[in-house]
Amino acid sequence: LPLEVVTPAEVLKARGYTSGYFGKWHLGGPQFHPDKQGFDRTVIRTGGGHFGTRTTPDLKLGKTDEFTSAIVDQAARFMTENKDGPFFAMLSPYMVHIPLQGPKDLVEKYGERTQPGEGRHHPTYAAMVEHVDRCVGRLLERIDKLGIADNTWVVVTSDNGGLVRRFSGDRTWVSANAPLRSEK
């Protein structure tokens, strides 16, 4: 993301907001990271899968520590620290991005379900979607606990549709986006 592009964080900073970015940042190398784009606090993914992910700054995630949960913790801490003033917190979970890796208990939960009709059935992908839903729920609960729900906007969006096929060896069908076109 070229530095001359004005980001929401830069616009809000000029209006007295403190901004935090937590998550996937596929917009260029270190010279283009969110701390160069108006964000005051950042935690971004710099490599690895969903578990034991490398981050900047280094959260020292162990092999079983899951990235989306870790950045939700960071975003919740940021909101708590900035609840008395205007803030902008942007969360960009890496999950449900490939590789397909989900929390084991949720993968098992969906693995026990039968495939409905002609729909797609991929237990790991379903587990990943539920995990992100739970993480968003945790942030909504934090907003309620902080007493700022009546003065807070929450916007949920996505940069992709559902993953249609795996990109590894067997190219397994994962989900369907009908009536929309494909994944993007």
Secondary structure, DSSP 4 states (H G I P E B T S, - for coil): --TTSPPHHHHHHTTT-EEEEEE---S-SGGGSGGGTT-SEEEEEEES-SBS-EEES-----TT-BHHHHHHHHHHHHHHHTTTS-EEEEEE--TTSSS----HHHHHHHHTSPPPTTS---HHHHHHHHHHHHHHHHHHHHHHHHT-GGG-------SS----B-SSTT--B----TTS-S--
